[in-house]
Each structure stands twice: as C-alpha cells, then as structure tokens.
Amino acid sequence: MDAKGQTAIVTGAAQGLGAATARALAEAGAKVGIIDLKAEPLEVLAVEIGASAAPCDVSEAGAMEAAIAKLREANGPARIAVACAGIAVGELIVNREGEPSPLEGFSRTLAVNLGGTYNLIRLAASDMVGLSPLADGERGVIVTTTSIAAFEGQMGQSAYPASKGGVAALTLPAARELARHGIRVNCIAPGLFETGMLRGLPDKVQDSLLDMTVFPKRVGQPEEYAALVRHLIGNAIINGETIRLDGAIRLGMK
Ligand SMILES: NC(=O)c1ccc[n+]([C@@H]2O[C@H](COP(=O)([O-])OP(=O)(O)OC[C@H]3O[C@@H](n4cnc5c(N)ncnc54)[C@H](O)[C@@H]3O)[C@@H](O)[C@H]2O)c1
C-alpha cells in the first residue's frame, strides 16, 4: 500500500522510534494520528508535522477507544497502525537477599508492551474491516515492535523479554486471523537504537551492548526504523513476519 493519502496511527509517538515513524509517514503524505502518554511533546510534534494528537495510556481499553475515536473523527478510519509505545524495566526475579521481586513491575510491563500492542491491533483492525479494499484486496497494514530481547533476553530483564516475546508471538496468529479482511500484520525487532530508552541505560551497559554489535558497529537511528515501517507498508507480500533490525547483534547473558 502506498502511504500517500492514507490515514495512519502511531503509538509511542512523543519521541524515539514512534516520533520518527510519525514524521516519515507525514512526509510520505499520510494523514497521521499520534498517541502517547506524554501529552506535551505529543502536541509539539503534532503541530510540527501537521498530525492529530490523542494523548492516552495504550494499556487502558476505554482510553484507547476514546483516542482512536478522536483520531477517526479528525482523519477518518486508519489503514495503517504502528505500535511503538513501550517501557523497559530491569528487575531481578529474586533479589540478592533471596526475596521475590514485587509483581507490579512485571504486570505493568506486560500490560503496556503486550496489552498495549493488542489494544491497538484490536481497535485499528476493527476500523480497517469496514474500509473498501485496495489493490490485492488490502484493507490495512499493522506494524508492531518487539525487541531482539524477545529472543536473547538478558538476566535481570525478565519482564521486558517476556512482554516482547508475546508481541512477536502475536504476529502470526493476528496475520492469519485478519487475512480474511485484507489486513497484514508484521513486527520489527530492533537491536540498539538511539532513543530515550537506550540513553536511559547506564553508560557501562550501553558500551557493553555496543560491543556485541557486529556491523555496522553503531546504534541504529530512529529514521532507519521508520524506513523499515515504510517498506512493510509498501511491500504487500510481507506478512506474518518478525524482522530483526540490529546490525547482526546477538545479546549475551548480561
Ligand atoms: N531503542 C531501542 O534500542 C529499542 C530496542 C528494541 C525495542 N525497542 C522498542 O521500540 C519501541 C519504541 O521505543 P523507543 O526506543 O522509541 O523508546 P522511548 O522511550 O524513546 O519511546 C517510547 C514512547 O512510548 C511512550 N509510552 C510508554 N508507555 C506508554 C503507555 N502506557 N501509553 C502510551 N505511551 C506510552 C513513552 O511516553 C515514549 O514516548 C518500544 O516498544 C521499545 O521497547 C527499542
């Protein structure tokens, strides 16, 4: 599908990979709706790229229903939906004193990363079902974001890889179910990208991660992620797939 003239929704768009994707889609001529918890930077980006903003928590059913309804009213139902909202919380399962970690961090990470992705898929797909088919019978395209941590989770990071494993595992059943409506579902597994999430890690951890990257030996730029989203939107034969975008990095134990 050509993004030009189509309506798109991007979550996690206040910064990082989501913001770069919203910019790229606006540049490609799409009508863009953006969602994030952080209302202020979201509004700034909306003004900058001519998008509509709907601040909300992607893990909440009612708030997302209202946000999607607001964007539908502004731009029409979306044919393109990209899930970038996510959080990374590091926590040992059992701490050095042998005490169990509180359940809250794990539950919240699953609710945002996996639940928030499912929340976008269910609402966006429901709107796409009612649209007229384009070439190849295509009604919509959904792109989600897992992480290479889904496949090589490091110690002290159980919640994040568990949530991202769920996002990757959701890709094929979603693509299979939604195929009869002409909706494709693909997933991107980024390695290290230069965003607030990566900058939030201690320098020592960032250096050790960079060390594991094979080639090119640098972090990815959000624009390189956005370029893959655009390719997935445009290339109709790619469906039900999770694509690593990672300079051949394979994460070690820690
Ligand atoms: N940066 C990396 O190296 C990297 C690597 C692998 C995967 N990822 C994944 O890519 C996605 C984007 O990450 P990023 O690097 O741009 O991170 P980021 O922290 O820069 O951006 C994430 C955005 O999600 C928003 N968000 C968080 N919780 C939310 C919620 N409950 N509701 C709505 N918005 C919420 C944040 O406010 C933020 O704007 C995430 O899913 C992340 O797990 C990033």
The ligand as an SDF file (V2000), in Angstrom:
LIG
                    3D

 44 48  0  0  0  0  0  0  0  0999 V2000
   15.5850    1.9650   21.5000 N   0  0  0  0  0  0  0  0  0  0  0  0
   15.9150    0.7030   21.4080 C   0  0  0  0  0  0  0  0  0  0  0  0
   17.1250    0.3690   21.4200 O   0  0  0  0  0  0  0  0  0  0  0  0
   14.8580   -0.3620   21.3010 C   0  0  0  0  0  0  0  0  0  0  0  0
   15.2900   -1.6790   21.0970 C   0  0  0  0  0  0  0  0  0  0  0  0
   14.3460   -2.6790   20.9680 C   0  0  0  0  0  0  0  0  0  0  0  0
   12.9880   -2.3870   21.0530 C   0  0  0  0  0  0  0  0  0  0  0  0
   12.5980   -1.0990   21.2550 N   0  0  0  0  0  0  0  0  0  0  0  0
   11.1490   -0.8770   21.3420 C   0  0  0  0  0  0  0  0  0  0  0  0
   10.7840    0.1670   20.4490 O   0  0  0  0  0  0  0  0  0  0  0  0
    9.6440    0.8500   20.9610 C   0  0  0  0  0  0  0  0  0  0  0  0
    9.9280    2.3360   20.9730 C   0  0  0  0  0  0  0  0  0  0  0  0
   10.9750    2.5540   21.9040 O   0  0  0  0  0  0  0  0  0  0  0  0
   11.9020    3.8450   21.9100 P   0  0  0  0  0  0  0  0  0  0  0  0
   13.2990    3.3560   21.8930 O   0  0  0  0  0  0  0  0  0  0  0  0
   11.4250    4.8160   20.8990 O   0  0  0  0  0  0  0  0  0  0  0  0
   11.6220    4.3010   23.4030 O   0  0  0  0  0  0  0  0  0  0  0  0
   11.2220    5.7160   24.0090 P   0  0  0  0  0  0  0  0  0  0  0  0
   11.2490    5.5130   25.4730 O   0  0  0  0  0  0  0  0  0  0  0  0
   12.0770    6.7880   23.4060 O   0  0  0  0  0  0  0  0  0  0  0  0
    9.7250    5.9170   23.4780 O   0  0  0  0  0  0  0  0  0  0  0  0
    8.6590    5.1380   23.9390 C   0  0  0  0  0  0  0  0  0  0  0  0
    7.4260    6.0060   23.9810 C   0  0  0  0  0  0  0  0  0  0  0  0
    6.3470    5.1930   24.4800 O   0  0  0  0  0  0  0  0  0  0  0  0
    5.5870    6.0050   25.3390 C   0  0  0  0  0  0  0  0  0  0  0  0
    4.8290    5.1810   26.3000 N   0  0  0  0  0  0  0  0  0  0  0  0
    5.3210    4.4050   27.2980 C   0  0  0  0  0  0  0  0  0  0  0  0
    4.3210    3.8300   27.9830 N   0  0  0  0  0  0  0  0  0  0  0  0
    3.1660    4.2340   27.3890 C   0  0  0  0  0  0  0  0  0  0  0  0
    1.7930    3.9800   27.6390 C   0  0  0  0  0  0  0  0  0  0  0  0
    1.3970    3.1990   28.6450 N   0  0  0  0  0  0  0  0  0  0  0  0
    0.8770    4.5760   26.8430 N   0  0  0  0  0  0  0  0  0  0  0  0
    1.2540    5.3960   25.8300 C   0  0  0  0  0  0  0  0  0  0  0  0
    2.5390    5.6800   25.5500 N   0  0  0  0  0  0  0  0  0  0  0  0
    3.4820    5.1030   26.3200 C   0  0  0  0  0  0  0  0  0  0  0  0
    6.5960    6.8680   26.0650 C   0  0  0  0  0  0  0  0  0  0  0  0
    5.9950    8.0080   26.6600 O   0  0  0  0  0  0  0  0  0  0  0  0
    7.5670    7.1990   24.9360 C   0  0  0  0  0  0  0  0  0  0  0  0
    7.2160    8.3960   24.2770 O   0  0  0  0  0  0  0  0  0  0  0  0
    9.3670    0.2630   22.3540 C   0  0  0  0  0  0  0  0  0  0  0  0
    8.3440   -0.6800   22.2650 O   0  0  0  0  0  0  0  0  0  0  0  0
   10.6830   -0.4140   22.7050 C   0  0  0  0  0  0  0  0  0  0  0  0
   10.5070   -1.4770   23.5960 O   0  0  0  0  0  0  0  0  0  0  0  0
   13.5000   -0.0860   21.3870 C   0  0  0  0  0  0  0  0  0  0  0  0
  1  2  1  0
  2  3  2  0
  2  4  1  0
  4  5  1  0
  4 44  2  0
  5  6  2  0
  6  7  1  0
  7  8  2  0
  8  9  1  0
  8 44  1  0
  9 10  1  0
  9 42  1  0
 10 11  1  0
 11 12  1  0
 11 40  1  0
 12 13  1  0
 13 14  1  0
 14 15  2  0
 14 16  1  0
 14 17  1  0
 17 18  1  0
 18 19  2  0
 18 20  1  0
 18 21  1  0
 21 22  1  0
 22 23  1  0
 23 24  1  0
 23 38  1  0
 24 25  1  0
 25 26  1  0
 25 36  1  0
 26 27  1  0
 26 35  1  0
 27 28  2  0
 28 29  1  0
 29 30  1  0
 29 35  2  0
 30 31  1  0
 30 32  2  0
 32 33  1  0
 33 34  2  0
 34 35  1  0
 36 37  1  0
 36 38  1  0
 38 39  1  0
 40 41  1  0
 40 42  1  0
 42 43  1  0
M  CHG  2   8   1  16  -1
M  END
$$$$
